[in-house]
Each structure stands twice: as structure tokens, then as C-alpha cells.
Amino acid sequence: MTTLHLILASSASGIAALPELTAPGDAILLASDGCYLFPEIPDSVPCYVLSQDAAVRGLSYPQDVRLIQDEEWLNLTLSFDNQVSWL
């Protein structure tokens, strides 16, 4: 079963355990202040960022990070078996 990890806060508790909590097929979506945590994201896990949240914060990301809009966020959540929110 695949999981989308939604990270919403820059102080998300337990973020250091993320490499052990992700499995093949999982992905990470950074939103709100979670956008600041990109350096903490394991390279082995696909990473998405809400583009409007990144723009408001003046952040940019490498090309392998996919910036998405709200509609794509909805489609992304529907493509995973589970969703976990990190606050």
C-alpha cells in the first residue's frame, strides 16, 4: 500500500524518522511552511511542492521536485492508498 506524506509545518515532529517511515511507491507533498523542509527529504522519495506556497515564500527547488497546483494535489491524493499529515 502506498502512502502520500503531506508535510504542513516547518517544525513537523518526527521528520528525522521519515526515511524509515517511507516505503517504495510513497511520495511526499510539501505545503504551507512544510515547503522549508525540502533539505530534510530523502532523495529516494518523490517530492511534490504546492507551487503557490513555494512562490509566496520565495522558494525554488531542483528540477526533480515537481511543483503542482491545487487540482493536481487532489489527483495526487487519489492516486495513493493512504495519506499521512505531518504537523
C-alpha positions as CSV (number, residue, x, y, z in Angstrom):
1,M,0.0,0.0,0.0
2,T,1.3,3.4,-1.0
3,T,1.3,6.5,1.2
4,L,1.4,10.2,0.4
5,H,3.1,12.1,3.2
6,L,1.8,15.6,3.5
7,I,4.1,17.9,5.4
8,L,2.5,21.1,6.5
9,A,4.8,22.7,9.1
10,S,8.4,23.6,9.2
11,S,8.7,22.1,12.7
12,A,7.0,18.8,11.8
13,S,7.7,16.5,14.6
14,G,9.5,13.2,13.8
15,I,10.7,14.4,10.4
16,A,14.1,12.8,11.1
17,A,12.3,9.4,11.0
18,L,10.9,10.0,7.6
19,P,13.5,7.7,5.8
20,E,12.5,4.8,8.0
21,L,8.7,5.5,7.6
22,T,8.6,5.7,3.8
23,A,8.3,2.7,1.5
24,P,8.8,2.1,-2.2
25,G,5.9,3.8,-4.0
26,D,5.4,6.5,-1.4
27,A,5.7,10.2,-2.1
28,I,6.0,13.5,-0.2
29,L,4.0,16.7,-0.7
30,L,5.3,19.9,0.9
31,A,2.7,22.5,1.6
32,S,2.4,25.7,3.8
33,D,5.6,26.1,5.9
34,G,6.4,22.5,5.2
35,C,8.0,23.9,2.0
36,Y,11.0,24.9,4.1
37,L,11.8,21.2,4.9
38,F,13.0,20.2,1.4
39,P,16.6,19.7,2.6
40,E,15.3,17.1,5.0
41,I,13.5,15.0,2.4
42,P,15.2,11.7,1.4
43,D,16.5,11.6,-2.2
44,S,14.9,8.2,-2.7
45,V,11.3,9.5,-2.3
46,P,9.5,11.5,-5.0
47,C,8.8,15.0,-3.8
48,Y,6.0,17.4,-4.8
49,V,5.5,21.0,-3.6
50,L,2.4,23.2,-3.8
51,S,3.6,25.9,-6.2
52,Q,1.7,28.8,-4.7
53,D,3.1,28.0,-1.2
54,A,6.6,28.0,-2.6
55,A,6.0,31.2,-4.5
56,V,4.7,33.1,-1.5
57,R,7.8,32.0,0.4
58,G,10.2,32.9,-2.4
59,L,11.5,29.3,-2.5
60,S,12.9,27.4,-5.5
61,Y,13.7,23.8,-5.9
62,P,15.8,21.4,-8.1
63,Q,14.2,20.2,-11.3
64,D,13.4,16.7,-9.9
65,V,10.9,18.4,-7.5
66,R,7.5,18.7,-9.1
67,L,5.6,21.9,-8.4
68,I,1.9,21.3,-8.5
69,Q,-1.4,23.3,-8.3
70,D,-4.4,22.5,-6.1
71,E,-6.1,20.4,-8.8
72,E,-3.0,18.3,-9.2
73,W,-2.9,17.9,-5.4
74,L,-6.4,16.4,-5.5
75,N,-5.4,14.0,-8.2
76,L,-2.3,13.1,-6.3
77,T,-4.1,12.2,-3.1
78,L,-6.5,10.0,-5.1
79,S,-3.6,8.0,-6.6
80,F,-2.3,6.8,-3.2
81,D,-3.9,4.2,-0.8
82,N,-3.2,6.3,2.3
83,Q,-2.4,9.8,3.3
84,V,-0.5,10.9,6.4
85,S,-0.3,14.6,7.5
86,W,2.8,15.8,9.4
87,L,2.1,18.8,11.5
